Amino acid sequence: MSDTITNQYEVIYQMSLTMLKMARESEWEGFVELAERYIITLQQTLSDHPEVLQESAEGRIGYIIKALVDNEAEISRNLKGRLDVLQSDITSLNRGRKCNQAYASSFTTTLQ
């Protein structure tokens, strides 16, 4: 059982590394798809996690969990940066929309 659970954590760790790479390279569409699978796989693994493990498996899983936490912290920083960019883009779009409305309003008033 401990080999199986360790293998499940290894798969999650590899997914985490791939997500981290995608976040660093701003590959957001692929990131979102993988993040969905990551969350489902992590939830399944956590629900399957036995109460007692062999010492060797416990040490390896502990290492992986620490690495997952570290990766998720960096991913969160990258996501915050992405959110800042998107908020800036939305602000610019809103300004452009207001300018277009003002122009259209003045143009319509001139034609009447």
All heavy atoms as an XYZ file, in Angstrom:
896
protein
N       0.825     -1.202      0.000
C       0.000      0.000      0.000
C       0.865      1.259      0.000
O       0.538      2.221     -0.670
C      -0.939     -0.043      1.215
C      -1.774      1.191      1.394
S      -2.956      1.371      0.053
C      -3.924      2.690      0.645
N       1.957      1.253      0.755
C       2.764      2.471      0.839
C       3.452      2.796     -0.485
O       3.657      3.959     -0.802
C       3.775      2.383      1.983
O       4.670      1.323      1.762
N       3.770      1.756     -1.296
C       4.338      2.028     -2.616
C       3.317      2.713     -3.508
O       3.638      3.659     -4.227
C       4.809      0.726     -3.288
C       6.112      0.209     -2.703
O       6.823      0.997     -2.032
O       6.416     -0.976     -2.916
N       2.088      2.274     -3.428
C       1.024      2.864     -4.235
C       0.796      4.315     -3.848
O       0.717      5.189     -4.714
C      -0.286      2.067     -4.066
O      -0.047      0.713     -4.428
C      -1.392      2.643     -4.916
N       0.697      4.586     -2.563
C       0.452      5.961     -2.109
C       1.653      6.855     -2.443
O       1.489      8.000     -2.851
C       0.068      6.014     -0.606
C      -0.572      7.370     -0.270
C       1.240      5.774      0.292
C      -1.971      7.508     -0.705
N       2.853      6.317     -2.315
C       4.049      7.087     -2.681
C       4.029      7.401     -4.171
O       4.332      8.532     -4.575
C       5.332      6.318     -2.304
O       5.300      6.022     -0.911
C       6.573      7.125     -2.611
N       3.649      6.436     -4.987
C       3.556      6.666     -6.430
C       2.514      7.724     -6.757
O       2.716      8.547     -7.651
C       3.233      5.364     -7.164
C       4.386      4.386     -7.147
O       5.535      4.757     -6.929
N       4.081      3.119     -7.356
N       1.395      7.720     -6.034
C       0.367      8.737     -6.253
C       0.922     10.128     -5.941
O       0.669     11.089     -6.675
C      -0.866      8.448     -5.395
C      -1.657      7.246     -5.858
C      -2.772      6.878     -4.900
O      -2.622      6.995     -3.682
N      -3.881      6.432     -5.445
N       1.671     10.244     -4.860
C       2.273     11.538     -4.517
C       3.328     11.941     -5.538
O       3.491     13.129     -5.839
C       2.860     11.515     -3.103
C       1.836     11.773     -2.035
C       1.271     10.723     -1.307
C       1.402     13.062     -1.754
C       0.311     10.962     -0.330
C       0.446     13.308     -0.780
C      -0.096     12.246     -0.074
O      -1.049     12.486      0.887
N       4.040     10.969     -6.083
C       5.029     11.268     -7.128
C       4.342     11.858     -8.365
O       4.837     12.809     -8.966
C       5.806     10.005     -7.518
C       6.713      9.458     -6.448
C       8.018     10.215     -6.293
O       8.335     11.082     -7.135
O       8.723      9.935     -5.308
N       3.186     11.287     -8.731
C       2.420     11.798     -9.872
C       1.974     13.235     -9.600
O       2.101     14.119    -10.459
C       1.201     10.889    -10.174
C       0.230     11.554    -11.140
C       1.666      9.545    -10.706
N       1.490     13.479     -8.402
C       1.063     14.834     -8.022
C       2.242     15.802     -8.075
O       2.111     16.932     -8.554
C       0.424     14.812     -6.621
C      -0.896     14.051     -6.669
C       0.221     16.221     -6.076
C      -1.457     13.702     -5.319
N       3.383     15.349     -7.609
C       4.585     16.184     -7.625
C       4.968     16.550     -9.061
O       5.282     17.709     -9.354
C       5.731     15.463     -6.918
C       7.034     16.208     -6.942
C       7.163     17.442     -6.312
C       8.142     15.692     -7.594
C       8.358     18.138     -6.324
C       9.348     16.379     -7.608
C       9.449     17.597     -6.985
O      10.628     18.282     -7.008
N       4.911     15.584     -9.971
C       5.235     15.862    -11.369
C       4.232     16.847    -11.974
O       4.610     17.733    -12.731
C       5.277     14.557    -12.184
C       6.450     13.665    -11.851
C       7.791     14.365    -12.009
O       8.037     15.083    -12.990
N       8.661     14.180    -11.033
N       2.965     16.682    -11.629
C       1.953     17.625    -12.096
C       2.256     19.029    -11.568
O       2.135     20.022    -12.296
C       0.560     17.186    -11.645
C       0.080     15.906    -12.297
S      -1.459     15.289    -11.567
C      -2.655     16.261    -12.464
N       2.660     19.110    -10.324
C       2.985     20.390     -9.700
C       4.162     21.052    -10.410
O       4.146     22.262    -10.662
C       3.289     20.180     -8.217
O       3.727     21.372     -7.626
N       5.176     20.258    -10.731
C       6.333     20.803    -11.449
C       5.929     21.329    -12.824
O       6.394     22.402    -13.252
C       7.420     19.740    -11.600
C       8.168     19.339    -10.340
C       9.130     18.193    -10.633
C       8.917     20.534     -9.746
N       5.058     20.602    -13.498
C       4.587     21.044    -14.813
C       3.773     22.329    -14.687
O       3.939     23.266    -15.485
C       3.751     19.938    -15.481
O       4.549     18.746    -15.578
C       3.284     20.350    -16.863
N       2.916     22.402    -13.676
C       2.133     23.626    -13.453
C       3.048     24.808    -13.143
O       2.812     25.924    -13.627
C       1.143     23.418    -12.306
C      -0.017     22.538    -12.660
S      -1.086     22.066    -11.276
C      -1.133     23.499    -10.254
N       4.078     24.564    -12.356
C       5.028     25.627    -12.024
C       5.721     26.134    -13.283
O       5.847     27.349    -13.494
C       6.048     25.114    -11.002
C       7.109     26.096    -10.542
C       6.476     27.331     -9.918
C       8.038     25.410     -9.540
N       6.144     25.229    -14.141
C       6.781     25.607    -15.407
C       5.819     26.423    -16.261
O       6.190     27.453    -16.819
C       7.227     24.347    -16.152
C       7.897     24.598    -17.489
C       8.294     23.270    -18.139
C       9.002     23.479    -19.439
N       8.125     23.742    -20.566
N       4.566     25.970    -16.338
C       3.565     26.692    -17.127
C       3.321     28.090    -16.560
O       3.176     29.054    -17.320
C       2.252     25.914    -17.162
C       2.298     24.651    -17.959
S       0.743     23.748    -17.772
C       0.688     22.901    -19.329
N       3.268     28.205    -15.240
C       3.052     29.509    -14.611
C       4.234     30.440    -14.892
O       4.047     31.619    -15.183
C       2.846     29.354    -13.107
N       5.435     29.902    -14.820
C       6.627     30.723    -15.105
C       6.646     31.210    -16.543
O       7.142     32.293    -16.839
C       7.896     29.906    -14.837
C       8.196     29.684    -13.390
C       9.388     28.783    -13.218
N       9.733     28.598    -11.815
C      10.492     27.610    -11.372
N      10.980     26.708    -12.205
N      10.753     27.520    -10.081
N       6.119     30.372    -17.457
C       6.136     30.692    -18.888
C       4.818     31.308    -19.372
O       4.618     31.480    -20.564
C       6.466     29.423    -19.680
C       7.862     28.903    -19.383
C       8.173     27.561    -20.030
O       7.291     26.994    -20.723
O       9.298     27.084    -19.845
N       3.930     31.621    -18.443
C       2.634     32.247    -18.744
C       1.801     31.429    -19.724
O       1.117     31.983    -20.585
C       2.835     33.667    -19.278
O       3.470     34.471    -18.306
N       1.818     30.123    -19.584
C       0.985     29.237    -20.398
C      -0.317     28.985    -19.636
O      -0.556     27.906    -19.105
C       1.702     27.913    -20.667
C       2.940     28.051    -21.511
C       3.656     26.722    -21.715
O       3.018     25.657    -21.600
O       4.859     26.766    -21.977
N      -1.182     30.006    -19.591
C      -2.323     29.984    -18.688
C      -3.422     29.026    -19.092
O      -4.072     28.426    -18.231
C      -2.846     31.402    -18.486
C      -1.799     32.266    -17.875
C      -1.180     33.334    -18.445
C      -1.190     32.099    -16.585
N      -0.230     33.844    -17.591
C      -0.216     33.103    -16.438
C      -1.367     31.197    -15.541
C       0.558     33.241    -15.300
C      -0.582     31.334    -14.398
C       0.358     32.349    -14.290
N      -3.673     28.847    -20.381
C      -4.744     27.923    -20.781
C      -4.405     26.493    -20.374
O      -5.228     25.786    -19.802
C      -4.999     28.032    -22.278
C      -5.722     29.309    -22.659
C      -6.074     29.354    -24.126
O      -6.338     28.300    -24.728
O      -6.088     30.472    -24.662
N      -3.198     26.048    -20.688
C      -2.770     24.715    -20.292
C      -2.687     24.576    -18.783
O      -3.003     23.518    -18.230
N      -2.290     25.660    -18.134
C      -2.189     25.656    -16.670
C      -3.546     25.368    -16.038
O      -3.663     24.536    -15.139
C      -1.652     27.007    -16.172
C      -1.652     27.128    -14.680
C      -0.566     26.689    -13.952
C      -2.741     27.664    -14.006
C      -0.568     26.782    -12.559
C      -2.752     27.764    -12.633
C      -1.659     27.319    -11.904
N      -4.590     26.041    -16.518
C      -5.918     25.872    -15.945
C      -6.403     24.433    -16.116
O      -6.941     23.830    -15.187
C      -6.923     26.877    -16.568
C      -8.344     26.552    -16.180
C      -6.557     28.301    -16.159
N      -6.186     23.876    -17.284
C      -6.599     22.487    -17.532
C      -5.872     21.524    -16.603
O      -6.488     20.627    -16.019
C      -6.339     22.113    -18.988
C      -7.239     22.825    -19.973
C      -6.876     22.543    -21.418
O      -6.139     21.576    -21.683
O      -7.337     23.298    -22.282
N      -4.563     21.700    -16.459
C      -3.787     20.819    -15.590
C      -4.138     21.038    -14.121
O      -4.193     20.084    -13.342
C      -2.286     21.020    -15.819
C      -1.358     20.128    -15.013
C      -1.663     18.643    -15.240
C       0.099     20.428    -15.350
N      -4.408     22.273    -13.747
C      -4.752     22.573    -12.354
C      -6.023     21.838    -11.942
O      -6.128     21.359    -10.810
C      -4.910     24.076    -12.157
N      -6.984     21.736    -12.850
C      -8.209     20.989    -12.555
C      -7.887     19.528    -12.250
O      -8.378     18.967    -11.264
C      -9.183     21.079    -13.729
C      -9.786     22.447    -13.932
C     -10.632     22.535    -15.194
O     -10.987     21.482    -15.774
O     -10.935     23.669    -15.604
N      -7.077     18.908    -13.096
C      -6.704     17.499    -12.882
C      -5.870     17.341    -11.612
O      -6.027     16.370    -10.871
C      -5.938     16.963    -14.096
C      -6.811     16.811    -15.322
C      -6.203     15.947    -16.415
N      -4.784     16.038    -16.624
C      -4.178     16.825    -17.518
N      -4.893     17.612    -18.286
N      -2.869     16.828    -17.648
N      -5.001     18.316    -11.358
C      -4.143     18.299    -10.163
C      -4.997     18.281     -8.899
O      -4.764     17.474     -7.991
C      -3.227     19.524    -10.193
C      -2.435     19.767     -8.930
C      -1.255     19.094     -8.697
C      -2.866     20.689     -7.982
C      -0.509     19.323     -7.542
C      -2.133     20.929     -6.835
C      -0.956     20.241     -6.631
O      -0.226     20.484     -5.482
N      -5.985     19.146     -8.836
C      -6.832     19.247     -7.647
C      -7.602     17.948     -7.425
O      -7.674     17.443     -6.304
C      -7.784     20.456     -7.760
C      -6.981     21.754     -7.655
C      -8.865     20.406     -6.688
C      -7.747     22.994     -8.040
N      -8.154     17.408     -8.492
C      -8.905     16.145     -8.375
C      -7.988     15.019     -7.912
O      -8.329     14.258     -7.001
C      -9.585     15.802     -9.711
C     -10.705     16.804    -10.000
C     -10.116     14.365     -9.702
C     -11.242     16.756    -11.418
N      -6.820     14.915     -8.521
C      -5.866     13.862     -8.153
C      -5.401     14.027     -6.717
O      -5.311     13.041     -5.967
C      -4.657     13.868     -9.112
O      -5.131     13.761    -10.458
C      -3.708     12.723     -8.819
N      -5.133     15.250     -6.309
C      -4.696     15.507     -4.937
C      -5.788     15.128     -3.943
O      -5.517     14.472     -2.932
C      -4.300     16.975     -4.773
C      -3.772     17.400     -3.409
C      -2.534     16.594     -3.027
C      -3.460     18.888     -3.406
N      -7.020     15.513     -4.225
C      -8.127     15.160     -3.331
C      -8.296     13.653     -3.213
O      -8.498     13.131     -2.118
C      -9.432     15.797     -3.827
C      -9.506     17.275     -3.605
C     -10.768     17.894     -4.209
O     -11.386     17.333     -5.114
N     -11.136     19.064     -3.702
N      -8.205     12.948     -4.338
C      -8.326     11.489     -4.310
C      -7.199     10.860     -3.491
O      -7.441      9.955     -2.694
C      -8.323     10.922     -5.724
C      -9.571     11.211     -6.502
C      -9.465     10.816     -7.962
O      -8.374     10.624     -8.497
N     -10.609     10.706     -8.626
N      -5.988     11.349     -3.679
C      -4.841     10.802     -2.965
C      -4.959     11.074     -1.470
O      -4.682     10.187     -0.654
C      -3.528     11.385     -3.521
O      -3.449     11.052     -4.914
C      -2.317     10.827     -2.809
N      -5.381     12.264     -1.115
C      -5.534     12.587      0.310
C      -6.615     11.727      0.956
O      -6.473     11.312      2.111
C      -5.850     14.075      0.487
C      -4.704     15.032      0.171
C      -5.186     16.475      0.219
C      -3.523     14.822      1.099
N      -7.670     11.439      0.224
C      -8.725     10.602      0.796
C      -8.277      9.142      0.901
O      -8.776      8.407      1.758
C     -10.011     10.712     -0.019
O      -9.849     10.128     -1.291
N      -7.344      8.717      0.054
C      -6.818      7.340      0.093
C      -5.664      7.180      1.073
O      -5.227      6.064      1.323
C      -6.307      6.918     -1.294
C      -7.415      6.781     -2.316
O      -8.590      6.725     -1.909
O      -7.100      6.732     -3.524
N      -5.165      8.286      1.597
C      -3.957      8.270      2.439
C      -4.194      7.452      3.717
O      -5.115      7.753      4.482
C      -3.563      9.700      2.804
C      -2.213      9.817      3.406
N      -1.098     10.044      2.655
C      -1.791      9.709      4.689
C      -0.039     10.101      3.452
N      -0.446      9.891      4.686
N      -3.397      6.423      3.927
C      -3.577      5.610      5.137
C      -3.109      6.358      6.383
O      -2.305      7.294      6.303
C      -2.691      4.389      4.876
C      -1.652      4.874      3.924
C      -2.300      5.947      3.097
N      -3.631      5.940      7.517
C      -3.238      6.580      8.779
C      -1.808      6.256      9.153
O      -1.123      7.063      9.761
C      -4.201      6.167      9.894
C      -5.577      6.754      9.731
C      -6.484      6.418     10.895
O      -5.986      6.242     12.020
O      -7.698      6.336     10.667
N      -1.357      5.045      8.817
C      -0.016      4.610      9.183
C       0.746      4.236      7.915
O       0.217      3.553      7.044
C      -0.078      3.379     10.129
C       1.317      2.916     10.487
C      -0.881      3.699     11.377
N       1.987      4.723      7.824
C       2.857      4.431      6.683
C       4.167      3.834      7.167
O       4.563      4.038      8.315
C       3.179      5.716      5.908
C       2.074      6.365      5.120
C       2.529      7.732      4.629
C       1.694      5.496      3.935
N       4.842      3.163      6.255
C       6.197      2.724      6.564
C       7.077      3.962      6.672
O       6.810      4.982      6.047
C       6.735      1.810      5.459
C       6.020      0.490      5.343
C       6.551     -0.322      4.174
O       7.325      0.162      3.362
N       6.102     -1.567      4.086
N       8.114      3.855      7.455
C       8.976      5.007      7.701
C       9.582      5.562      6.416
O       9.654      6.782      6.221
C      10.088      4.615      8.686
C      10.853      5.803      9.227
C      11.820      5.399     10.317
O      11.483      4.549     11.155
O      12.927      5.967     10.320
N      10.007      4.684      5.511
C      10.611      5.153      4.257
C       9.595      5.920      3.414
O       9.913      6.958      2.830
C      11.178      3.979      3.464
O      10.145      3.068      3.120
N       8.358      5.419      3.349
C       7.318      6.102      2.588
C       6.961      7.415      3.257
O       6.740      8.432      2.580
C       6.079      5.216      2.462
N       6.903      7.423      4.555
C       6.568      8.640      5.296
C       7.577      9.747      5.018
O       7.208     10.898      4.788
C       6.529      8.320      6.788
C       5.932      9.412      7.637
C       5.782      8.952      9.078
O       4.823      8.211      9.355
O       6.644      9.339      9.886
N       8.868      9.391      5.002
C       9.904     10.385      4.719
C       9.808     10.928      3.313
O       9.917     12.140      3.086
N       9.590     10.055      2.336
C       9.487     10.476      0.941
C       8.242     11.344      0.729
O       8.294     12.374      0.072
C       9.447      9.246      0.020
C       9.338      9.573     -1.437
C      10.585     10.264     -1.961
N      10.395     10.635     -3.352
C      10.886     11.720     -3.903
N      11.637     12.534     -3.191
N      10.677     11.996     -5.158
N       7.125     10.927      1.288
C       5.884     11.693      1.149
C       6.012     13.048      1.844
O       5.555     14.066      1.324
C       4.677     10.886      1.668
C       4.411      9.711      0.725
C       3.443     11.768      1.801
C       3.386      8.726      1.218
N       6.679     13.077      2.980
C       6.916     14.349      3.671
C       7.721     15.307      2.818
O       7.411     16.508      2.740
N       8.754     14.777      2.147
C       9.573     15.594      1.245
C       8.710     16.137      0.098
O       8.790     17.317     -0.252
C      10.736     14.772      0.689
C      11.473     15.461     -0.419
C      12.431     16.436     -0.148
C      11.179     15.170     -1.755
C      13.090     17.098     -1.183
C      11.831     15.824     -2.788
C      12.785     16.779     -2.496
O      13.423     17.433     -3.503
N       7.885     15.269     -0.474
C       7.040     15.680     -1.598
C       6.044     16.753     -1.159
O       5.839     17.746     -1.865
C       6.311     14.459     -2.207
C       7.321     13.548     -2.915
C       5.215     14.896     -3.175
C       6.749     12.215     -3.367
N       5.439     16.572     -0.004
C       4.460     17.551      0.478
C       5.119     18.914      0.686
O       4.555     19.950      0.317
C       3.755     17.040      1.748
C       2.829     15.885      1.385
C       2.988     18.164      2.439
C       2.204     15.171      2.556
N       6.322     18.935      1.229
C       7.037     20.211      1.390
C       7.304     20.847      0.025
O       7.118     22.052     -0.151
C       8.343     20.017      2.150
C       9.056     21.353      2.352
C      10.396     21.207      2.994
C      11.120     22.523      3.168
N      10.863     23.577      2.231
N       7.717     20.035     -0.934
C       7.974     20.552     -2.282
C       6.679     21.079     -2.909
O       6.693     22.121     -3.580
C       8.592     19.463     -3.150
N       5.561     20.384     -2.669
C       4.270     20.850     -3.196
C       3.903     22.212     -2.619
O       3.444     23.104     -3.347
C       3.161     19.841     -2.890
C       3.214     18.499     -3.619
C       2.133     17.571     -3.093
C       3.088     18.677     -5.120
N       4.117     22.369     -1.328
C       3.816     23.650     -0.676
C       4.692     24.757     -1.262
O       4.205     25.855     -1.571
C       3.993     23.533      0.857
C       3.948     24.897      1.519
C       2.938     22.614      1.447
N       5.976     24.470     -1.447
C       6.887     25.459     -2.034
C       6.460     25.820     -3.460
O       6.443     26.993     -3.840
C       8.323     24.940     -2.035
C       8.911     24.815     -0.642
O       8.345     25.394      0.314
O       9.939     24.114     -0.496
N       6.129     24.796     -4.253
C       5.701     25.041     -5.634
C       4.412     25.862     -5.667
O       4.283     26.791     -6.468
C       5.477     23.719     -6.374
C       6.761     22.994     -6.706
O       7.855     23.507     -6.495
N       6.630     21.778     -7.192
N       3.480     25.522     -4.800
C       2.217     26.259     -4.785
C       2.413     27.712     -4.359
O       1.704     28.592     -4.848
C       1.195     25.540     -3.908
C       0.698     24.262     -4.566
C      -0.441     23.592     -3.826
O      -1.055     24.216     -2.948
O      -0.712     22.423     -4.148
N       3.372     27.973     -3.504
C       3.659     29.360     -3.114
C       4.159     30.153     -4.317
O       3.719     31.290     -4.554
C       4.676     29.394     -1.980
N       5.061     29.548     -5.091
C       5.565     30.243     -6.270
C       4.472     30.383     -7.335
O       4.363     31.420     -7.997
C       6.779     29.532     -6.869
C       7.383     30.310     -8.020
C       8.676     29.754     -8.563
O       9.335     28.950     -7.876
O       9.028     30.147     -9.693
N       3.667     29.356     -7.503
C       2.554     29.423     -8.452
C       1.604     30.555     -8.046
O       1.151     31.330     -8.898
C       1.817     28.069     -8.528
C       2.684     27.040     -9.267
C       0.461     28.220     -9.217
C       2.185     25.609     -9.175
N       1.325     30.680     -6.756
C       0.443     31.752     -6.267
C       1.014     33.118     -6.598
O       0.270     34.030     -6.984
C       0.235     31.625     -4.763
O      -0.535     30.490     -4.470
N       2.318     33.289     -6.455
C       2.945     34.575     -6.809
C       2.776     34.855     -8.298
O       2.481     35.986     -8.703
C       4.415     34.586     -6.410
C       4.644     34.689     -4.913
C       6.105     34.941     -4.562
N       6.979     33.851     -4.955
C       7.249     32.757     -4.221
N       6.675     32.622     -3.039
N       8.069     31.830     -4.654
N       2.960     33.833     -9.127
C       2.783     34.006    -10.570
C       1.328     34.314    -10.912
O       1.055     35.141    -11.789
C       3.251     32.759    -11.325
C       4.750     32.681    -11.443
O       5.367     33.469    -12.145
N       5.353     31.750    -10.744
N       0.409     33.657    -10.235
C      -1.010     33.926    -10.472
C      -1.381     35.343    -10.055
O      -2.184     36.000    -10.720
C      -1.879     32.910     -9.722
C      -1.915     31.503    -10.312
C      -2.635     30.556     -9.363
C      -2.571     31.498    -11.675
N      -0.794     35.830     -8.981
C      -1.054     37.205     -8.553
C      -0.568     38.180     -9.620
O      -1.264     39.148     -9.948
C      -0.381     37.512     -7.225
C      -0.546     38.990     -6.868
C      -0.595     39.276     -5.447
C      -0.790     40.716     -5.088
N      -1.108     41.696     -6.084
N       0.597     37.906    -10.175
C       1.115     38.744    -11.256
C       0.186     38.727    -12.458
O      -0.081     39.763    -13.077
N      -0.335     37.560    -12.786
C      -1.270     37.437    -13.910
C      -2.554     38.204    -13.621
O      -3.095     38.892    -14.490
C      -1.573     35.955    -14.171
C      -2.580     35.711    -15.254
C      -2.088     36.161    -16.608
N      -3.066     35.796    -17.629
C      -3.172     36.390    -18.783
N      -2.345     37.363    -19.114
N      -4.076     36.007    -19.645
N      -3.043     38.102    -12.402
C      -4.245     38.828    -12.008
C      -4.029     40.334    -12.130
O      -4.899     41.060    -12.620
C      -4.644     38.468    -10.573
C      -5.877     39.158    -10.015
C      -7.110     38.820    -10.835
C      -6.084     38.763     -8.559
N      -2.861     40.817    -11.727
C      -2.549     42.244    -11.850
C      -2.588     42.686    -13.314
O      -3.122     43.755    -13.634
C      -1.180     42.557    -11.238
C      -1.155     42.404     -9.730
O      -2.240     42.345     -9.098
O      -0.032     42.317     -9.166
N      -2.034     41.857    -14.208
C      -2.045     42.172    -15.637
C      -3.477     42.217    -16.156
O      -3.865     43.144    -16.882
C      -1.203     41.149    -16.436
C      -1.451     41.271    -17.930
C       0.276     41.309    -16.127
N      -4.269     41.223    -15.791
C      -5.663     41.185    -16.251
C      -6.459     42.374    -15.724
O      -7.272     42.961    -16.460
C      -6.327     39.869    -15.835
C      -5.800     38.614    -16.537
C      -6.422     37.376    -15.919
C      -6.057     38.674    -18.030
N      -6.234     42.756    -14.467
C      -6.930     43.916    -13.908
C      -6.543     45.187    -14.658
O      -7.396     46.034    -14.944
C      -6.628     44.055    -12.418
C      -7.333     43.017    -11.579
C      -6.930     43.059    -10.120
O      -5.808     43.418     -9.774
N      -7.849     42.660     -9.253
N      -5.286     45.314    -14.995
C      -4.817     46.473    -15.753
C      -5.460     46.495    -17.140
O      -5.897     47.549    -17.622
C      -3.296     46.435    -15.872
O      -2.835     47.476    -16.683
N      -5.539     45.335    -17.782
C      -6.168     45.250    -19.104
C      -7.650     45.630    -19.036
O      -8.158     46.335    -19.906
C      -6.033     43.835    -19.678
C      -4.605     43.494    -20.094
O      -3.754     44.405    -20.132
O      -4.349     42.306    -20.370
N      -8.335     45.176    -18.012
C      -9.750     45.505    -17.850
C      -9.933     47.003    -17.636
O     -10.834     47.622    -18.212
C     -10.375     44.689    -16.698
C     -10.506     43.221    -17.117
C     -11.735     45.250    -16.287
C     -10.902     42.292    -15.996
N      -9.056     47.595    -16.838
C      -9.114     49.041    -16.610
C      -8.918     49.795    -17.924
O      -9.656     50.746    -18.225
C      -8.050     49.469    -15.579
O      -8.307     48.780    -14.353
C      -8.060     50.965    -15.343
N      -7.954     49.358    -18.733
C      -7.709     50.000    -20.026
C      -8.917     49.854    -20.955
O      -9.288     50.804    -21.652
C      -6.478     49.397    -20.700
O      -5.326     49.684    -19.959
N      -9.510     48.669    -20.958
C     -10.695     48.454    -21.790
C     -11.849     49.347    -21.351
O     -12.565     49.917    -22.196
C     -11.124     46.985    -21.732
C     -10.243     45.998    -22.483
C     -10.665     44.570    -22.179
C     -10.291     46.262    -23.980
N     -12.039     49.501    -20.064
C     -13.105     50.366    -19.557
C     -12.861     51.820    -19.947
O     -13.798     52.533    -20.311
C     -13.257     50.225    -18.044
C     -13.957     48.941    -17.661
O     -14.729     48.389    -18.430
N     -13.673     48.454    -16.464
N     -11.615     52.244    -19.868
C     -11.292     53.626    -20.287
C     -11.580     53.806    -21.769
O     -12.128     54.826    -22.186
C      -9.823     53.935    -19.995
C      -9.541     54.235    -18.567
C      -8.119     54.762    -18.384
N      -7.726     54.578    -17.013
C      -6.629     53.986    -16.599
N      -5.752     53.533    -17.465
N      -6.356     53.864    -15.320
N     -11.184     52.833    -22.573
C     -11.436     52.894    -24.016
C     -12.916     52.933    -24.320
O     -13.373     53.691    -25.198
N     -13.698     52.136    -23.599
C     -15.149     52.111    -23.790
C     -15.737     53.480    -23.459
O     -16.579     54.008    -24.201
C     -15.778     51.032    -22.916
C     -17.286     50.896    -23.101
C     -17.883     49.786    -22.253
N     -17.475     49.818    -20.859
C     -18.070     50.554    -19.907
N     -19.085     51.323    -20.202
N     -17.637     50.509    -18.668
N     -15.287     54.088    -22.373
C     -15.797     55.411    -21.981
C     -15.430     56.461    -23.025
O     -16.247     57.335    -23.353
C     -15.261     55.809    -20.611
C     -15.893     55.027    -19.477
C     -15.306     55.417    -18.139
C     -15.892     54.558    -17.017
N     -15.296     54.851    -15.720
N     -14.225     56.381    -23.552
C     -13.813     57.326    -24.601
C     -14.663     57.147    -25.847
O     -15.096     58.136    -26.462
C     -12.344     57.141    -24.954
S     -11.217     57.725    -23.687
N     -14.913     55.898    -26.227
C     -15.756     55.631    -27.392
C     -17.172     56.146    -27.183
O     -17.775     56.707    -28.095
C     -15.794     54.128    -27.706
C     -14.509     53.657    -28.339
O     -13.766     54.437    -28.906
N     -14.256     52.358    -28.243
N     -17.702     55.952    -25.982
C     -19.052     56.440    -25.688
C     -19.100     57.961    -25.754
O     -20.045     58.541    -26.296
C     -19.510     55.952    -24.311
C     -19.847     54.486    -24.262
C     -20.150     54.001    -22.850
O     -19.768     54.620    -21.870
N     -20.827     52.856    -22.763
N     -18.067     58.614    -25.206
C     -18.032     60.080    -25.240
C     -17.917     60.580    -26.674
O     -18.609     61.532    -27.070
C     -16.858     60.586    -24.404
N     -17.091     59.938    -27.473
C     -16.935     60.324    -28.870
C     -18.241     60.114    -29.632
O     -18.689     60.982    -30.373
C     -15.803     59.524    -29.524
C     -15.655     59.804    -30.990
C     -15.061     60.975    -31.434
C     -16.136     58.903    -31.932
C     -14.934     61.246    -32.788
C     -16.017     59.151    -33.286
C     -15.415     60.328    -33.708
O     -15.305     60.598    -35.048
N     -18.850     58.943    -29.427
C     -20.103     58.638    -30.121
C     -21.196     59.617    -29.700
O     -21.992     60.067    -30.534
C     -20.542     57.210    -29.833
N     -21.215     59.973    -28.443
C     -22.216     60.910    -27.943
C     -22.024     62.282    -28.578
O     -22.987     62.909    -29.026
C     -22.107     61.018    -26.420
O     -22.980     62.003    -25.942
N     -20.780     62.748    -28.637
C     -20.533     64.075    -29.226
C     -20.774     64.034    -30.732
O     -21.267     64.992    -31.313
C     -19.127     64.533    -28.920
O     -18.175     63.750    -29.595
N     -20.460     62.924    -31.377
C     -20.679     62.789    -32.820
C     -22.174     62.770    -33.129
O     -22.624     63.428    -34.067
C     -20.001     61.489    -33.313
C     -20.084     61.317    -34.790
C     -19.313     62.104    -35.640
C     -20.900     60.349    -35.347
C     -19.377     61.928    -37.011
C     -20.984     60.172    -36.713
C     -20.214     60.976    -37.546
N     -22.945     62.048    -32.324
C     -24.397     61.973    -32.522
C     -25.033     63.345    -32.277
O     -25.910     63.764    -33.018
C     -25.007     60.928    -31.544
O     -24.356     59.691    -31.739
C     -26.482     60.764    -31.790
N     -24.565     64.067    -31.262
C     -25.095     65.391    -30.959
C     -24.817     66.351    -32.110
O     -25.654     67.164    -32.472
C     -24.460     65.922    -29.657
O     -24.690     64.979    -28.617
C     -25.041     67.267    -29.265
N     -23.655     66.257    -32.731
C     -23.282     67.137    -33.834
C     -24.147     66.885    -35.059
O     -24.504     67.813    -35.776
C     -21.798     66.917    -34.222
O     -20.998     67.014    -33.050
C     -21.322     67.899    -35.235
N     -24.527     65.653    -35.284
C     -25.345     65.303    -36.458
C     -26.800     65.705    -36.295
O     -27.521     65.833    -37.287
C     -25.253     63.808    -36.750
C     -23.924     63.308    -37.252
C     -23.951     61.794    -37.407
C     -23.575     63.953    -38.590
N     -27.278     65.915    -35.109
C     -28.680     66.236    -34.903
C     -28.987     67.658    -35.146
O     -28.660     68.609    -35.324
C     -29.122     65.871    -33.490
C     -29.086     64.388    -33.291
C     -29.450     63.999    -31.858
O     -29.593     64.839    -30.990
N     -29.606     62.712    -31.627
